[in-house]
């Protein structure tokens, strides 16, 4: 199976080089979509070898960056994509497990909630709430709906229309995927939490997810 790893990147200069080097230990087809970074992320990425680099001139949102990557994957005949966040929280050593499990799934979501020992408390609450709401809406257990570490088959990307451009696009994808009858499975993943504070408010993101859930009939 031909798989493309997609990394949406926005102002991740502290982490992006380490993230890419970690991925390169396990996979060679890598696309970075720089989403209008205003720090040194894009300059650092231009110097890295053996990656495909695309750029939005202005910040459009994580969902928009992922959609740019999805379009590239479809155009270049990849069978599936794996999405990984740029901040170094995902361990690339889990990539082979996603690929191994892909023969029985259309989407595989990395589940962080099996081990929340080092997860920030606000994120535990936000993830638990959003996952409960998504699971209720989908009538299917989704233990970690906010996880950005996923494998998605190309046939899914070709057959659902994604309209959201920010983080809520990942929830929109789940709702539309389940509605069309695609198979979703989950695998436990390793997660690294550093001392750096995220610029993303987990409760604000959760509220955006709630609105997507309410308006997706």
N, C-alpha and C positions, 0 to 999 in steps of 0.2 A: 504494500500500500504506500502510495506517495503522499507524504504528510508535510505540511508547511507549518512551522512554528511562527506565530504572529505576536509581536510585542508592541503594544501601544505605548508610546513614551511621551510624557509631558513633564518638563522640568525635573528630570531624574538624574542630573549630572553626578550625584553622589553614588548612585547605584548602577547606572546603566552598563558601564564597562564590565563590572563583576557579574552582572546578570547575563550578559551576552557570552562571556567566557565560560560561565557555568553551563549554559545551554550547549555551547559548541563541544563540550565533552561528550554529549549524548545524541546530538542531532546536527545535521549539516544544512538543511534547508530552513533558513531563518530570514524573516522579513521584519524590519523595524519600521513602524509608522510614527514619525515624529510629529506630534500634534501641535505645531506652532510653539515649541519651547522657546522661552526667553532667557534661559540660562545657557550653559555650555554644552547641553546634551547633544545638539545636532553637530557641533564642531567635533566632539569626541567620537560620535558615530561615524562621521566621514572618514576618520582615520582607521577605522576597524576593517579588517579583511574578512572575506568569505561571508558577507552578509548582503542582503538586498535592502536598500534604504529608500523609503519614500517620505515625503514631507508635506504637511499642510502649512501654508504660509501663515495662517492665523489659527488660533486654538478653536476647535470645533466641538470637542468633547470626546470622551473615551469611546462612546458608541460609534461616532463618525470615523474615528481612527480604525476601529475594528472593521467597519463596513468597507473602508478603503482596502484593508487587508483581505477581506473576504472576496471582493471583486477581483483582486489580483490572483487569488488562489483559484477561482473559477476559470478565469481567462487562461491560466497556465496549467489547467488540467490536473490540479491536485485532487486527491481522493478525500482528504480531510485536512482540517486545520487544528492546531493546538494553540490556545491563547494563554499567554503568561504575562502577568503584570511586570512592570519595569523596575519595581522598587526593591527587588531582591528577597521578597517574602516567600516566593515559591521556589522550591528546590527542583532543579532540572533533572535530578536523578529519578524523579517520578515519571518522566516522559516515556520510558520504555513500558511502564505499566499501563499507561493510557493506551498505547498502541496495541499491546497484547490483549487488552480487554475490549478493543473496538469491534471485534468480530460479532459481538452480540448486542451492540448498541448503536443508536444514531447520534446520541450525545452522551458524553461522560462528564460528570461534574466532580471536581476535586472537593472532598469534604474535609473541612478543618475542624468541625465541631466534635469529632471523636476525641480530641485532646485540646482542651481550652485552658490548660494550666498557665500558659504565658500570654494568652490573648487579653488585650485591654478590656476592662469590664464594660465600658460603653459599647464596644464592638460586640461583645457577647450578647448584650441586651438587644442591640439593633439587629444582629444576625438572627437571633432566636425569633424576634417578632416578625421580621420580613419573611423568614422561612415558613413560619406558621401560616401567615397570610397567603403566601404563594401555594403552599401545600393544600390549604383549604379551597382556594380558587381552582386549583388543578385537579382536586380529588385524588391526589397522589403525593406520597411523602417526598418532599424535597428538603433534605436536612441542612443544606447550605446554599440557599438561593443566591447569595451575594458573591459566591466564589467566582473569581475571574479566571481560574485555572480549569480549562475545559478542552475536551476534544469534540469537534463538531464535524459530521460527515458533509461532504460537498453537496449531496443530494438534498440535505436539509436547507443549506444556504441558497440553493437554487429555487426552492419551492416555498419559502416564506418571505414576506415583504416586511422588512424592518424599517420603522419610521422614526424611532427615537434616536437622538444623537449623543446623549450623555450616558451616565452609568445605568440608568433605567432601561437601556436597550437590552441588557442581559436578562432582565426580568421579562420584558416584552418577548424576547426570543423563547423563553421557557413556555410562556402562555400559548404562543402561536404554534410551537412545536408539538405540545401535548394535544392541542386542539386538532391537529392534523394526524394524530395517531402515531407519531414517532416514538421510539423507545429511548427512555432516559435511564441511565444507571449512574452509580456513584462509587468512587473509590476514596479511601482515606489518603490524605496527603500530608507531607511535612510542611510546617509553616515556621518562618523565622520572624520574630518580632524584635526590632531594635528599640533603642531609646528615642529615636527621632519621632517627633510629633507629626502626624498626618495633617495636611492642610484641608482634608475632607472631613466634614462633620457627619458622623455615621447616622445621626438622627435625621439630618436634613436629607441624606441619601435615602433613608428608609421612608420618609414622607413622600419623596418622589416615586419610590416603588409603589407605595400605597395608591397614589394617583393613577399609575399605570394599571394596577390591578383593578381599580374601580372602573376605569374607562375602557378596558379591554373586555368586550362582551363575548 
